Amino acid sequence: MAEYNEAVAAKKARAAKGYRLMLLTTNDRSQAMSVRSSLIQQFPDHKVYMIFQSPFIKLKFGNFVEKKEAEDVRKQILASGIITGNIYLIPETVEVRPESKLGDEE
């Protein structure tokens, strides 16, 4: 049982200081949903956070520990044309998943 608990704890996401990209602030829900679905399709490895702070919907993107990685993805998003406005890099507490060990396949 203790081994099982250790295995579960090892796979659990942890919080760390990092960065997210602020992509969009709008009060148009359909625009926010459209951008969100495009991001999920083109960048399936990253999370999209949709936050409602009345009267605005904010879209934040990713869990980046390294600033350079966030900047690289920012450039990719701008190049894809999904977002045409400014994309801001914001410091935030992000989810960090531990790397899976070799032979730890399920």
C-alpha positions as CSV (number, residue, x, y, z in Angstrom):
1,M,0.0,0.0,0.0
2,A,2.8,2.4,0.8
3,E,4.4,1.8,-2.6
4,Y,1.1,2.6,-4.3
5,N,0.8,5.9,-2.3
6,E,4.3,6.8,-3.3
7,A,3.6,6.1,-7.0
8,V,0.4,8.2,-6.9
9,A,2.2,11.1,-5.1
10,A,5.1,11.0,-7.7
11,K,2.7,11.5,-10.6
12,K,0.7,14.3,-8.9
13,A,1.0,17.8,-10.3
14,R,2.9,20.2,-8.1
15,A,2.8,24.0,-8.0
16,A,5.8,26.2,-8.7
17,K,6.6,29.7,-9.8
18,G,6.5,30.1,-13.5
19,Y,4.8,31.9,-16.4
20,R,1.6,31.8,-18.4
21,L,0.7,33.7,-21.5
22,M,-2.2,36.1,-21.3
23,L,-3.7,35.8,-24.7
24,L,-7.1,37.4,-24.7
25,T,-9.4,39.7,-22.6
26,T,-12.8,40.1,-24.1
27,N,-16.5,40.2,-23.2
28,D,-17.4,38.2,-26.4
29,R,-17.9,34.6,-25.2
30,S,-18.1,33.2,-28.7
31,Q,-14.7,34.8,-29.6
32,A,-13.1,33.4,-26.4
33,M,-14.5,29.9,-27.2
34,S,-13.3,30.0,-30.8
35,V,-9.8,31.0,-29.8
36,R,-9.8,28.4,-27.0
37,S,-10.8,25.6,-29.4
38,S,-8.1,26.6,-31.9
39,L,-5.4,26.6,-29.3
40,I,-6.5,23.2,-28.0
41,Q,-6.3,21.8,-31.6
42,Q,-2.9,23.3,-32.5
43,F,-1.2,23.0,-29.1
44,P,-2.7,19.8,-27.4
45,D,0.3,19.5,-25.0
46,H,-0.5,22.8,-23.2
47,K,-3.4,23.8,-21.0
48,V,-5.8,26.7,-21.8
49,Y,-7.3,28.5,-18.8
50,M,-10.6,30.4,-19.4
51,I,-11.3,32.7,-16.5
52,F,-14.4,34.8,-16.1
53,Q,-13.9,38.1,-14.2
54,S,-17.1,40.1,-14.7
55,P,-17.6,41.4,-17.3
56,F,-14.5,40.0,-19.0
57,I,-13.4,36.5,-20.1
58,K,-9.6,36.1,-19.9
59,L,-7.7,33.3,-21.7
60,K,-4.4,32.3,-20.2
61,F,-2.2,29.6,-21.8
62,G,0.4,27.1,-20.6
63,N,2.4,26.1,-17.6
64,F,5.9,27.3,-18.2
65,V,8.7,27.1,-15.7
66,E,11.3,28.7,-18.0
67,K,10.7,32.2,-19.4
68,K,12.5,31.2,-22.7
69,E,10.0,28.3,-23.3
70,A,7.1,30.7,-22.8
71,E,8.6,33.2,-25.2
72,D,9.1,30.5,-27.8
73,V,5.5,29.3,-27.6
74,R,4.4,33.0,-27.7
75,K,6.2,33.4,-31.0
76,Q,4.6,30.1,-32.3
77,I,1.1,31.4,-31.4
78,L,1.7,34.7,-33.1
79,A,3.0,33.0,-36.2
80,S,-0.1,30.7,-36.3
81,G,-2.4,33.8,-36.5
82,I,-4.8,32.5,-33.8
83,I,-4.1,35.7,-31.8
84,T,-3.5,38.9,-33.7
85,G,-3.1,41.3,-30.7
86,N,-0.6,41.4,-28.0
87,I,0.4,38.4,-25.9
88,Y,1.6,39.1,-22.5
89,L,4.0,37.0,-20.4
90,I,2.7,37.0,-16.8
91,P,4.4,35.5,-13.7
92,E,2.1,33.1,-12.0
93,T,2.0,29.9,-10.0
94,V,1.8,27.0,-12.5
95,E,1.3,23.3,-12.4
96,V,4.4,21.2,-12.8
97,R,4.1,17.5,-13.5
98,P,7.1,15.3,-12.7
99,E,8.8,13.6,-15.6
100,S,7.8,10.0,-16.0
101,K,10.6,7.5,-15.3
102,L,11.7,4.9,-17.9
103,G,9.9,1.7,-17.4
104,D,7.0,3.4,-15.7
105,E,4.6,2.8,-18.5
106,E,1.0,1.9,-17.9
